[in-house]
């Protein structure tokens, strides 16, 4: 790796980390417009319950709707960010996150949550944006059973 490409990689990594930090800040400020501005116009977003939102405008609308009640007082923390470049203009980012302060659909306070997001970022005109976003709750991993299942 040349000095130039190493420097560019550090710059690109910093720019991508900035996108991830900005996404967290937009969520915590309940600013759907700022949140959606970090996505490409034609982005795909699959939220934590499996709803598929298509395009920046729909992402903004759905995030705004969710922050009226369910996520109005929520805060998200990026606990870990891992970046892997697939090409010089495409990166995969995994973000381990935690959340507190949200509500369940019945209005009861939600339990603290943890999850993992997978983002595919694309550089467009010198700016990194999220093209694909997938979110899932995470639970501690357990070993798979090793014995045969028995019928009762």
PyMOL commands that set and color helices and strands:
alter all, ss='L'
color gray80, all
select helices_A, chain A and resi 3-28+32-36+56-66
alter helices_A, ss='H'
color red, helices_A
select strands_A, chain A and resi 39-46+52-54+75-87+90-100+113-124+127-137
alter strands_A, ss='S'
color yellow, strands_A
deselect
rebuild
show_as cartoon
